[in-house]
Amino acid sequence: MPDSGWHAPILVRQIGENQFAFREKMIHFGMGYTPLMHGYIKCDPNLRHIEIRGIANWFPVCFSIFLMFILAMPLDTSDIIFPLFLLGLIWFIYVKQKKRFRQVKEAVQTLCEKESTNG
């Protein structure tokens, strides 16, 4: 994974044979957002197939919805700005993490290709 210093390191843990869980480190001083997803990697070396999934971390999403109801009640036309801001922020973080997850997939594919040529 390319490390620009701005992104949090990716932490990886093996959870089964050819199965791994990964996430961005929660506390990182260069990162400007709270991760919304954790990742799952499943590799099938015989078929040369790699599956990467993003699994939602529901706490930030539910907390944002909670904030919307607490801070934006009662709703009038000016109160819609805060919920729209939160939805935009969640969308921004999702897009950023989706890009990071694609980088993880590319890194895993590169490792698998190197191993298949060496093995």
N, CA, C and O atoms as CSV, one atom per row, in Angstrom:
chain,resi,resn,atom,element,x,y,z
A,1,MET,N,N,0.845,-1.183,0.000
A,1,MET,CA,C,0.000,0.000,0.000
A,1,MET,C,C,0.885,1.239,0.000
A,1,MET,O,O,1.832,1.335,0.781
A,2,PRO,N,N,0.577,2.169,-0.866
A,2,PRO,CA,C,1.333,3.418,-0.820
A,2,PRO,C,C,1.025,4.168,0.463
A,2,PRO,O,O,-0.132,4.264,0.871
A,3,ASP,N,N,2.065,4.702,1.099
A,3,ASP,CA,C,1.877,5.416,2.355
A,3,ASP,C,C,2.223,6.875,2.142
A,3,ASP,O,O,3.383,7.231,1.935
A,4,SER,N,N,1.197,7.716,2.196
A,4,SER,CA,C,1.421,9.140,1.992
A,4,SER,C,C,1.616,9.872,3.312
A,4,SER,O,O,1.961,11.054,3.325
A,5,GLY,N,N,1.396,9.177,4.419
A,5,GLY,CA,C,1.475,9.830,5.713
A,5,GLY,C,C,0.145,10.426,6.146
A,5,GLY,O,O,-0.068,10.666,7.334
A,6,TRP,N,N,-0.750,10.667,5.198
A,6,TRP,CA,C,-2.060,11.231,5.515
A,6,TRP,C,C,-3.085,10.153,5.837
A,6,TRP,O,O,-4.022,10.386,6.601
A,7,HIS,N,N,-2.905,8.983,5.256
A,7,HIS,CA,C,-3.853,7.895,5.482
A,7,HIS,C,C,-3.417,7.057,6.673
A,7,HIS,O,O,-2.229,6.910,6.959
A,8,ALA,N,N,-4.404,6.521,7.350
A,8,ALA,CA,C,-4.121,5.628,8.478
A,8,ALA,C,C,-3.571,4.310,7.948
A,8,ALA,O,O,-3.948,3.876,6.860
A,9,PRO,N,N,-2.688,3.674,8.702
A,9,PRO,CA,C,-2.193,2.360,8.290
A,9,PRO,C,C,-3.338,1.345,8.259
A,9,PRO,O,O,-4.314,1.458,9.001
A,10,ILE,N,N,-3.193,0.370,7.394
A,10,ILE,CA,C,-4.163,-0.715,7.301
A,10,ILE,C,C,-3.698,-1.837,8.218
A,10,ILE,O,O,-2.574,-2.322,8.094
A,11,LEU,N,N,-4.562,-2.246,9.135
A,11,LEU,CA,C,-4.276,-3.351,10.042
A,11,LEU,C,C,-4.950,-4.601,9.486
A,11,LEU,O,O,-6.125,-4.567,9.122
A,12,VAL,N,N,-4.200,-5.713,9.420
A,12,VAL,CA,C,-4.708,-6.952,8.842
A,12,VAL,C,C,-4.569,-8.066,9.871
A,12,VAL,O,O,-3.570,-8.151,10.586
A,13,ARG,N,N,-5.596,-8.926,9.934
A,13,ARG,CA,C,-5.570,-10.060,10.847
A,13,ARG,C,C,-6.139,-11.269,10.113
A,13,ARG,O,O,-7.178,-11.176,9.461
A,14,GLN,N,N,-5.452,-12.401,10.225
A,14,GLN,CA,C,-5.944,-13.628,9.604
A,14,GLN,C,C,-7.061,-14.201,10.468
A,14,GLN,O,O,-6.908,-14.341,11.682
A,15,ILE,N,N,-8.194,-14.534,9.830
A,15,ILE,CA,C,-9.336,-15.072,10.565
A,15,ILE,C,C,-9.684,-16.493,10.124
A,15,ILE,O,O,-10.583,-17.116,10.690
A,16,GLY,N,N,-8.996,-16.994,9.142
A,16,GLY,CA,C,-9.220,-18.347,8.639
A,16,GLY,C,C,-8.220,-18.634,7.545
A,16,GLY,O,O,-7.413,-17.780,7.180
A,17,GLU,N,N,-8.281,-19.853,7.024
A,17,GLU,CA,C,-7.369,-20.188,5.926
A,17,GLU,C,C,-7.762,-19.371,4.702
A,17,GLU,O,O,-8.891,-19.468,4.221
A,18,ASN,N,N,-6.849,-18.582,4.209
A,18,ASN,CA,C,-7.058,-17.696,3.068
A,18,ASN,C,C,-8.141,-16.642,3.309
A,18,ASN,O,O,-8.737,-16.137,2.358
A,19,GLN,N,N,-8.397,-16.310,4.577
A,19,GLN,CA,C,-9.373,-15.282,4.921
A,19,GLN,C,C,-8.742,-14.292,5.893
A,19,GLN,O,O,-8.082,-14.675,6.859
A,20,PHE,N,N,-8.960,-13.014,5.613
A,20,PHE,CA,C,-8.346,-11.971,6.414
A,20,PHE,C,C,-9.354,-10.854,6.669
A,20,PHE,O,O,-10.211,-10.570,5.832
A,21,ALA,N,N,-9.241,-10.232,7.824
A,21,ALA,CA,C,-10.013,-9.040,8.148
A,21,ALA,C,C,-9.034,-7.865,8.142
A,21,ALA,O,O,-7.877,-8.012,8.536
A,22,PHE,N,N,-9.498,-6.713,7.697
A,22,PHE,CA,C,-8.633,-5.533,7.725
A,22,PHE,C,C,-9.464,-4.299,8.030
A,22,PHE,O,O,-10.675,-4.256,7.810
A,23,ARG,N,N,-8.767,-3.307,8.542
A,23,ARG,CA,C,-9.409,-2.022,8.836
A,23,ARG,C,C,-8.329,-0.962,8.876
A,23,ARG,O,O,-7.139,-1.255,8.988
A,24,GLU,N,N,-8.777,0.276,8.781
A,24,GLU,CA,C,-7.856,1.381,8.972
A,24,GLU,C,C,-7.691,1.587,10.472
A,24,GLU,O,O,-8.647,1.458,11.236
A,25,LYS,N,N,-6.480,1.905,10.879
A,25,LYS,CA,C,-6.223,2.155,12.289
A,25,LYS,C,C,-7.086,3.327,12.741
A,25,LYS,O,O,-7.151,4.357,12.070
A,26,MET,N,N,-7.746,3.161,13.881
A,26,MET,CA,C,-8.720,4.153,14.338
A,26,MET,C,C,-8.068,5.495,14.691
A,26,MET,O,O,-8.567,6.542,14.278
A,27,ILE,N,N,-6.984,5.482,15.432
A,27,ILE,CA,C,-6.350,6.732,15.842
A,27,ILE,C,C,-5.077,6.919,15.034
A,27,ILE,O,O,-4.106,6.177,15.180
A,28,HIS,N,N,-5.109,7.922,14.186
A,28,HIS,CA,C,-3.967,8.257,13.340
A,28,HIS,C,C,-4.010,9.763,13.131
A,28,HIS,O,O,-5.025,10.305,12.693
A,29,PHE,N,N,-2.920,10.432,13.441
A,29,PHE,CA,C,-2.933,11.892,13.452
A,29,PHE,C,C,-2.984,12.514,12.065
A,29,PHE,O,O,-3.331,13.689,11.942
A,30,GLY,N,N,-2.652,11.774,11.025
A,30,GLY,CA,C,-2.730,12.318,9.678
A,30,GLY,C,C,-4.098,12.138,9.050
A,30,GLY,O,O,-4.404,12.771,8.039
A,31,MET,N,N,-4.938,11.270,9.641
A,31,MET,CA,C,-6.226,10.948,9.052
A,31,MET,C,C,-7.276,11.937,9.540
A,31,MET,O,O,-7.305,12.292,10.718
A,32,GLY,N,N,-8.126,12.372,8.641
A,32,GLY,CA,C,-9.131,13.335,9.008
A,32,GLY,C,C,-10.539,12.794,9.073
A,32,GLY,O,O,-11.482,13.578,8.962
A,33,TYR,N,N,-10.740,11.491,9.247
A,33,TYR,CA,C,-12.088,10.950,9.311
A,33,TYR,C,C,-12.123,9.683,10.161
A,33,TYR,O,O,-11.094,9.051,10.400
A,34,THR,N,N,-13.317,9.327,10.610
A,34,THR,CA,C,-13.539,8.089,11.350
A,34,THR,C,C,-13.935,7.015,10.341
A,34,THR,O,O,-14.872,7.221,9.570
A,35,PRO,N,N,-13.254,5.892,10.328
A,35,PRO,CA,C,-13.592,4.848,9.349
A,35,PRO,C,C,-15.036,4.363,9.522
A,35,PRO,O,O,-15.504,4.154,10.641
A,36,LEU,N,N,-15.727,4.192,8.394
A,36,LEU,CA,C,-17.094,3.697,8.402
A,36,LEU,C,C,-17.178,2.202,8.105
A,36,LEU,O,O,-18.213,1.578,8.335
A,37,MET,N,N,-16.088,1.629,7.594
A,37,MET,CA,C,-16.139,0.233,7.176
A,37,MET,C,C,-14.919,-0.529,7.664
A,37,MET,O,O,-13.846,0.033,7.883
A,38,HIS,N,N,-15.122,-1.824,7.824
A,38,HIS,CA,C,-14.050,-2.785,8.013
A,38,HIS,C,C,-14.025,-3.625,6.745
A,38,HIS,O,O,-15.011,-3.670,6.008
A,39,GLY,N,N,-12.924,-4.278,6.491
A,39,GLY,CA,C,-12.826,-5.059,5.266
A,39,GLY,C,C,-12.652,-6.538,5.518
A,39,GLY,O,O,-12.248,-6.968,6.599
A,40,TYR,N,N,-12.968,-7.306,4.490
A,40,TYR,CA,C,-12.844,-8.753,4.513
A,40,TYR,C,C,-12.195,-9.178,3.203
A,40,TYR,O,O,-12.621,-8.766,2.124
A,41,ILE,N,N,-11.163,-10.005,3.308
A,41,ILE,CA,C,-10.456,-10.508,2.122
A,41,ILE,C,C,-10.556,-12.021,2.131
A,41,ILE,O,O,-10.274,-12.664,3.143
A,42,LYS,N,N,-10.954,-12.584,1.014
A,42,LYS,CA,C,-10.953,-14.031,0.841
A,42,LYS,C,C,-10.213,-14.330,-0.452
A,42,LYS,O,O,-10.555,-13.818,-1.518
A,43,CYS,N,N,-9.195,-15.167,-0.337
A,43,CYS,CA,C,-8.368,-15.509,-1.498
A,43,CYS,C,C,-8.562,-16.980,-1.839
A,43,CYS,O,O,-8.586,-17.836,-0.954
A,44,ASP,N,N,-8.698,-17.261,-3.105
A,44,ASP,CA,C,-8.706,-18.638,-3.590
A,44,ASP,C,C,-7.516,-18.781,-4.524
A,44,ASP,O,O,-7.609,-18.445,-5.704
A,45,PRO,N,N,-6.374,-19.289,-3.994
A,45,PRO,CA,C,-5.168,-19.340,-4.807
A,45,PRO,C,C,-5.295,-20.281,-6.010
A,45,PRO,O,O,-4.627,-20.072,-7.023
A,46,ASN,N,N,-6.132,-21.304,-5.915
A,46,ASN,CA,C,-6.289,-22.224,-7.041
A,46,ASN,C,C,-6.989,-21.564,-8.218
A,46,ASN,O,O,-6.613,-21.781,-9.370
A,47,LEU,N,N,-8.000,-20.765,-7.935
A,47,LEU,CA,C,-8.741,-20.071,-8.987
A,47,LEU,C,C,-8.177,-18.679,-9.274
A,47,LEU,O,O,-8.617,-17.999,-10.202
A,48,ARG,N,N,-7.201,-18.265,-8.466
A,48,ARG,CA,C,-6.641,-16.909,-8.559
A,48,ARG,C,C,-7.744,-15.862,-8.442
A,48,ARG,O,O,-7.815,-14.907,-9.216
A,49,HIS,N,N,-8.594,-16.074,-7.455
A,49,HIS,CA,C,-9.730,-15.182,-7.220
A,49,HIS,C,C,-9.556,-14.505,-5.865
A,49,HIS,O,O,-9.241,-15.152,-4.866
A,50,ILE,N,N,-9.766,-13.199,-5.851
A,50,ILE,CA,C,-9.685,-12.416,-4.621
A,50,ILE,C,C,-11.014,-11.686,-4.444
A,50,ILE,O,O,-11.498,-11.005,-5.348
A,51,GLU,N,N,-11.580,-11.847,-3.267
A,51,GLU,CA,C,-12.831,-11.169,-2.944
A,51,GLU,C,C,-12.568,-10.199,-1.794
A,51,GLU,O,O,-12.029,-10.579,-0.754
A,52,ILE,N,N,-12.955,-8.946,-1.998
A,52,ILE,CA,C,-12.804,-7.925,-0.965
A,52,ILE,C,C,-14.183,-7.334,-0.705
A,52,ILE,O,O,-14.888,-6.949,-1.637
A,53,ARG,N,N,-14.561,-7.264,0.564
A,53,ARG,CA,C,-15.854,-6.685,0.935
A,53,ARG,C,C,-15.637,-5.604,1.978
A,53,ARG,O,O,-14.750,-5.700,2.827
A,54,GLY,N,N,-16.447,-4.597,1.898
A,54,GLY,CA,C,-16.502,-3.588,2.943
A,54,GLY,C,C,-17.708,-3.864,3.815
A,54,GLY,O,O,-18.822,-4.002,3.311
A,55,ILE,N,N,-17.500,-3.944,5.105
A,55,ILE,CA,C,-18.573,-4.220,6.049
A,55,ILE,C,C,-18.771,-2.973,6.896
A,55,ILE,O,O,-17.824,-2.461,7.493
A,56,ALA,N,N,-19.991,-2.494,6.944
A,56,ALA,CA,C,-20.270,-1.232,7.634
A,56,ALA,C,C,-20.026,-1.340,9.133
A,56,ALA,O,O,-20.417,-2.310,9.783
A,57,ASN,N,N,-19.371,-0.321,9.656
A,57,ASN,CA,C,-19.268,-0.120,11.092
A,57,ASN,C,C,-20.446,0.779,11.441
A,57,ASN,O,O,-20.416,1.979,11.169
A,58,TRP,N,N,-21.469,0.209,12.033
A,58,TRP,CA,C,-22.726,0.924,12.203
A,58,TRP,C,C,-22.690,2.002,13.271
A,58,TRP,O,O,-23.565,2.869,13.278
A,59,PHE,N,N,-21.728,1.988,14.163
A,59,PHE,CA,C,-21.724,2.987,15.229
A,59,PHE,C,C,-21.681,4.422,14.690
A,59,PHE,O,O,-22.519,5.230,15.090
A,60,PRO,N,N,-20.731,4.782,13.788
A,60,PRO,CA,C,-20.717,6.179,13.312
A,60,PRO,C,C,-21.989,6.564,12.564
A,60,PRO,O,O,-22.449,7.702,12.666
A,61,VAL,N,N,-22.560,5.624,11.813
A,61,VAL,CA,C,-23.783,5.918,11.059
A,61,VAL,C,C,-24.948,6.140,12.028
A,61,VAL,O,O,-25.683,7.121,11.908
A,62,CYS,N,N,-25.111,5.226,12.987
A,62,CYS,CA,C,-26.205,5.361,13.967
A,62,CYS,C,C,-26.019,6.601,14.841
A,62,CYS,O,O,-26.990,7.283,15.170
A,63,PHE,N,N,-24.775,6.892,15.216
A,63,PHE,CA,C,-24.505,8.081,16.019
A,63,PHE,C,C,-24.864,9.345,15.237
A,63,PHE,O,O,-25.405,10.294,15.806
A,64,SER,N,N,-24.568,9.361,13.948
A,64,SER,CA,C,-24.914,10.518,13.116
A,64,SER,C,C,-26.420,10.693,13.016
A,64,SER,O,O,-26.928,11.812,13.085
A,65,ILE,N,N,-27.134,9.580,12.852
A,65,ILE,CA,C,-28.605,9.654,12.798
A,65,ILE,C,C,-29.147,10.163,14.136
A,65,ILE,O,O,-30.055,10.994,14.171
A,66,PHE,N,N,-28.584,9.659,15.232
A,66,PHE,CA,C,-28.981,10.114,16.554
A,66,PHE,C,C,-28.772,11.626,16.684
A,66,PHE,O,O,-29.651,12.341,17.166
A,67,LEU,N,N,-27.596,12.109,16.248
A,67,LEU,CA,C,-27.324,13.550,16.309
A,67,LEU,C,C,-28.318,14.345,15.480
A,67,LEU,O,O,-28.757,15.423,15.881
A,68,MET,N,N,-28.670,13.799,14.310
A,68,MET,CA,C,-29.633,14.505,13.459
A,68,MET,C,C,-30.957,14.706,14.189
A,68,MET,O,O,-31.543,15.787,14.128
A,69,PHE,N,N,-31.431,13.666,14.880
A,69,PHE,CA,C,-32.714,13.778,15.572
A,69,PHE,C,C,-32.630,14.682,16.798
A,69,PHE,O,O,-33.567,15.427,17.083
A,70,ILE,N,N,-31.527,14.624,17.515
A,70,ILE,CA,C,-31.392,15.443,18.717
A,70,ILE,C,C,-31.188,16.914,18.377
A,70,ILE,O,O,-31.840,17.784,18.953
A,71,LEU,N,N,-30.285,17.191,17.442
A,71,LEU,CA,C,-29.921,18.580,17.155
A,71,LEU,C,C,-30.815,19.261,16.127
A,71,LEU,O,O,-30.832,20.489,16.043
A,72,ALA,N,N,-31.555,18.483,15.348
A,72,ALA,CA,C,-32.350,19.091,14.279
A,72,ALA,C,C,-33.847,19.044,14.568
A,72,ALA,O,O,-34.650,19.179,13.644
A,73,MET,N,N,-34.236,18.859,15.813
A,73,MET,CA,C,-35.653,18.845,16.147
A,73,MET,C,C,-36.022,20.143,16.836
A,73,MET,O,O,-35.223,20.591,17.659
A,74,PRO,N,N,-37.107,20.770,16.595
A,74,PRO,CA,C,-38.074,20.467,15.535
A,74,PRO,C,C,-37.552,20.947,14.187
A,74,PRO,O,O,-36.816,21.929,14.101
A,75,LEU,N,N,-37.942,20.244,13.155
A,75,LEU,CA,C,-37.437,20.562,11.819
A,75,LEU,C,C,-38.175,21.762,11.227
A,75,LEU,O,O,-39.405,21.803,11.197
A,76,ASP,N,N,-37.416,22.709,10.769
A,76,ASP,CA,C,-37.953,23.744,9.900
A,76,ASP,C,C,-36.960,23.868,8.746
A,76,ASP,O,O,-36.011,23.087,8.674
A,77,THR,N,N,-37.150,24.802,7.869
A,77,THR,CA,C,-36.324,24.856,6.663
A,77,THR,C,C,-34.843,25.078,6.957
A,77,THR,O,O,-33.999,24.576,6.215
A,78,SER,N,N,-34.502,25.806,8.002
A,78,SER,CA,C,-33.088,26.042,8.302
A,78,SER,C,C,-32.431,24.844,8.993
A,78,SER,O,O,-31.207,24.716,8.972
A,79,ASP,N,N,-33.232,23.968,9.605
A,79,ASP,CA,C,-32.672,22.810,10.308
A,79,ASP,C,C,-32.256,21.680,9.386
A,79,ASP,O,O,-31.639,20.718,9.845
A,80,ILE,N,N,-32.568,21.762,8.117
A,80,ILE,CA,C,-32.221,20.704,7.189
A,80,ILE,C,C,-30.726,20.741,6.829
A,80,ILE,O,O,-30.196,19.765,6.299
A,81,ILE,N,N,-30.060,21.836,7.109
A,81,ILE,CA,C,-28.644,21.982,6.751
A,81,ILE,C,C,-27.778,20.977,7.500
A,81,ILE,O,O,-26.907,20.352,6.895
A,82,PHE,N,N,-27.995,20.810,8.790
A,82,PHE,CA,C,-27.169,19.886,9.577
A,82,PHE,C,C,-27.316,18.434,9.116
A,82,PHE,O,O,-26.301,17.764,8.925
A,83,PRO,N,N,-28.544,17.916,8.927
A,83,PRO,CA,C,-28.658,16.547,8.411
A,83,PRO,C,C,-28.020,16.374,7.032
A,83,PRO,O,O,-27.402,15.345,6.759
A,84,LEU,N,N,-28.166,17.362,6.178
A,84,LEU,CA,C,-27.529,17.274,4.858
A,84,LEU,C,C,-26.007,17.263,4.981
A,84,LEU,O,O,-25.324,16.550,4.247
A,85,PHE,N,N,-25.487,18.050,5.906
A,85,PHE,CA,C,-24.046,18.058,6.152
A,85,PHE,C,C,-23.577,16.671,6.598
A,85,PHE,O,O,-22.581,16.158,6.089
A,86,LEU,N,N,-24.301,16.062,7.556
A,86,LEU,CA,C,-23.912,14.732,8.029
A,86,LEU,C,C,-23.991,13.686,6.917
A,86,LEU,O,O,-23.097,12.848,6.795
A,87,LEU,N,N,-25.033,13.727,6.120
A,87,LEU,CA,C,-25.143,12.785,5.007
A,87,LEU,C,C,-24.011,12.986,4.008
A,87,LEU,O,O,-23.453,12.014,3.499
A,88,GLY,N,N,-23.673,14.224,3.727
A,88,GLY,CA,C,-22.554,14.511,2.837
A,88,GLY,C,C,-21.230,14.028,3.405
A,88,GLY,O,O,-20.383,13.521,2.670
A,89,LEU,N,N,-21.050,14.183,4.701
A,89,LEU,CA,C,-19.828,13.723,5.359
A,89,LEU,C,C,-19.717,12.204,5.294
A,89,LEU,O,O,-18.648,11.670,5.001
A,90,ILE,N,N,-20.820,11.506,5.567
A,90,ILE,CA,C,-20.817,10.042,5.480
A,90,ILE,C,C,-20.510,9.598,4.050
A,90,ILE,O,O,-19.733,8.665,3.846
A,91,TRP,N,N,-21.104,10.249,3.075
A,91,TRP,CA,C,-20.835,9.927,1.660
A,91,TRP,C,C,-19.363,10.154,1.338
A,91,TRP,O,O,-18.746,9.309,0.689
A,92,PHE,N,N,-18.785,11.270,1.773
A,92,PHE,CA,C,-17.383,11.587,1.517
A,92,PHE,C,C,-16.471,10.507,2.100
A,92,PHE,O,O,-15.547,10.046,1.430
A,93,ILE,N,N,-16.728,10.103,3.348
A,93,ILE,CA,C,-15.901,9.083,3.998
A,93,ILE,C,C,-16.046,7.750,3.275
A,93,ILE,O,O,-15.060,7.039,3.082
A,94,TYR,N,N,-17.266,7.408,2.876
A,94,TYR,CA,C,-17.492,6.157,2.151
A,94,TYR,C,C,-16.685,6.127,0.844
A,94,TYR,O,O,-16.027,5.133,0.539
A,95,VAL,N,N,-16.741,7.203,0.091
A,95,VAL,CA,C,-16.004,7.268,-1.181
A,95,VAL,C,C,-14.501,7.151,-0.926
A,95,VAL,O,O,-13.798,6.461,-1.664
A,96,LYS,N,N,-14.012,7.815,0.106
A,96,LYS,CA,C,-12.585,7.766,0.439
A,96,LYS,C,C,-12.174,6.344,0.824
A,96,LYS,O,O,-11.131,5.857,0.389
A,97,GLN,N,N,-13.000,5.679,1.643
A,97,GLN,CA,C,-12.669,4.310,2.044
A,97,GLN,C,C,-12.793,3.336,0.886
A,97,GLN,O,O,-12.025,2.378,0.806
A,98,LYS,N,N,-13.735,3.558,-0.003
A,98,LYS,CA,C,-13.877,2.690,-1.177
A,98,LYS,C,C,-12.595,2.731,-2.006
A,98,LYS,O,O,-12.134,1.702,-2.500
A,99,LYS,N,N,-12.033,3.913,-2.152
A,99,LYS,CA,C,-10.764,4.049,-2.878
A,99,LYS,C,C,-9.651,3.293,-2.150
A,99,LYS,O,O,-8.849,2.607,-2.784
A,100,ARG,N,N,-9.600,3.416,-0.823
A,100,ARG,CA,C,-8.586,2.698,-0.039
A,100,ARG,C,C,-8.754,1.182,-0.175
A,100,ARG,O,O,-7.766,0.454,-0.275
A,101,PHE,N,N,-10.007,0.704,-0.178
A,101,PHE,CA,C,-10.256,-0.730,-0.304
A,101,PHE,C,C,-9.815,-1.234,-1.678
A,101,PHE,O,O,-9.334,-2.361,-1.798
A,102,ARG,N,N,-9.974,-0.417,-2.703
A,102,ARG,CA,C,-9.466,-0.797,-4.039
A,102,ARG,C,C,-7.944,-0.896,-4.019
A,102,ARG,O,O,-7.373,-1.780,-4.658
A,103,GLN,N,N,-7.287,-0.004,-3.295
A,103,GLN,CA,C,-5.831,-0.083,-3.167
A,103,GLN,C,C,-5.420,-1.363,-2.447
A,103,GLN,O,O,-4.416,-1.978,-2.804
A,104,VAL,N,N,-6.182,-1.767,-1.442
A,104,VAL,CA,C,-5.892,-3.020,-0.740
A,104,VAL,C,C,-6.011,-4.183,-1.717
A,104,VAL,O,O,-5.154,-5.067,-1.737
A,105,LYS,N,N,-7.067,-4.190,-2.525
A,105,LYS,CA,C,-7.250,-5.272,-3.499
A,105,LYS,C,C,-6.093,-5.323,-4.486
A,105,LYS,O,O,-5.594,-6.404,-4.800
A,106,GLU,N,N,-5.663,-4.174,-4.975
A,106,GLU,CA,C,-4.531,-4.144,-5.903
A,106,GLU,C,C,-3.263,-4.671,-5.239
A,106,GLU,O,O,-2.490,-5.393,-5.869
A,107,ALA,N,N,-3.040,-4.315,-3.970
A,107,ALA,CA,C,-1.862,-4.795,-3.247
A,107,ALA,C,C,-1.920,-6.310,-3.056
A,107,ALA,O,O,-0.909,-6.993,-3.211
A,108,VAL,N,N,-3.100,-6.836,-2.722
A,108,VAL,CA,C,-3.257,-8.278,-2.534
A,108,VAL,C,C,-3.063,-9.008,-3.858
A,108,VAL,O,O,-2.422,-10.058,-3.896
A,109,GLN,N,N,-3.608,-8.464,-4.944
A,109,GLN,CA,C,-3.421,-9.080,-6.259
A,109,GLN,C,C,-1.946,-9.122,-6.643
A,109,GLN,O,O,-1.471,-10.120,-7.183
A,110,THR,N,N,-1.228,-8.045,-6.367
A,110,THR,CA,C,0.200,-8.001,-6.664
A,110,THR,C,C,0.947,-9.063,-5.871
A,110,THR,O,O,1.805,-9.759,-6.414
A,111,LEU,N,N,0.622,-9.190,-4.580
A,111,LEU,CA,C,1.263,-10.211,-3.749
A,111,LEU,C,C,0.954,-11.617,-4.255
A,111,LEU,O,O,1.838,-12.473,-4.298
A,112,CYS,N,N,-0.294,-11.854,-4.637
A,112,CYS,CA,C,-0.674,-13.177,-5.133
A,112,CYS,C,C,0.029,-13.501,-6.446
A,112,CYS,O,O,0.439,-14.642,-6.660
A,113,GLU,N,N,0.173,-12.519,-7.322
A,113,GLU,CA,C,0.859,-12.731,-8.601
A,113,GLU,C,C,2.330,-13.034,-8.372
A,113,GLU,O,O,2.900,-13.902,-9.033
A,114,LYS,N,N,2.954,-12.312,-7.425
A,114,LYS,CA,C,4.365,-12.572,-7.108
A,114,LYS,C,C,4.531,-13.966,-6.547
A,114,LYS,O,O,5.470,-14.673,-6.913
A,115,GLU,N,N,3.619,-14.380,-5.651
A,115,GLU,CA,C,3.725,-15.691,-5.034
A,115,GLU,C,C,3.493,-16.813,-6.048
A,115,GLU,O,O,4.140,-17.858,-5.981
A,116,SER,N,N,2.567,-16.594,-6.989
A,116,SER,CA,C,2.294,-17.635,-7.976
A,116,SER,C,C,3.456,-17.793,-8.954
A,116,SER,O,O,3.698,-18.894,-9.447
A,117,THR,N,N,4.182,-16.699,-9.242
A,117,THR,CA,C,5.339,-16.815,-10.124
A,117,THR,C,C,6.540,-17.395,-9.390
A,117,THR,O,O,7.379,-18.050,-10.008
A,118,ASN,N,N,6.638,-17.162,-8.063
A,118,ASN,CA,C,7.736,-17.716,-7.280
A,118,ASN,C,C,7.477,-19.164,-6.863
A,118,ASN,O,O,8.418,-19.934,-6.664
A,119,GLY,N,N,6.201,-19.533,-6.732
A,119,GLY,CA,C,5.844,-20.854,-6.218
A,119,GLY,C,C,5.682,-21.817,-7.303
A,119,GLY,O,O,5.380,-22.984,-7.053
